Amino acid sequence: MTKAYFKLSQMVAAIETIKKKRLVNTQISVLGKIDDSLVEDNSISRSKQKEFKEFWRQLLGSPADFGFFFNPEIGTIFIVGSLVSTFLQDVEGTKLGAMSVGPYGILRGLGIEPEHASSHIKILGKGGFILIIRGYDQDLLKLEEALIPINKY
């Protein structure tokens, strides 16, 4: 299941909602575009990287994997959670997420419908966030219902 949010407050509310449900077998990943003002030469400073990592690790409440990559279509993106290795997978010297259609292709590979994947990527490109939740079908149905009110923020 995926959700896309324009605002950080929506993403935080969604993750807090998921945490309250205490679904043990649920995996969360978040993609977000780094504001261009924080990026120089397609990279982000070590101090800013540390701030991002700390914020997301505290929010997710566990030692989460974390990474950054530059996508020519979107800009500098961070990924946190269980799918970090997928987005940072090296393919002939380039990170999979860094390829021009990388994020879209990964979402499609996860079973996301083409129109949802496209709209999520557009929101990401405008500075939004993509929440990717993996788990058992019955757990995802519970979360789907619980996350509906967050879209109204």
JODA-V303104 format. One line per field, one symbol per residue. phi: phi as a letter, one per 20 degrees, with the letter a starting at -180 (. if undefined). Layout:
# JODA-V303104
phi=???
This chain:
# JODA-V303104
phi=.ccccedfffffffffffffflefedddccdbeeggfedclmbdffffgfffgfgfffffmbfefbacbddfedpecdccofegfffegeclncfgfefgdggfffgffenfggffgffffffgfenecdddccrfgffffffgffegfffef
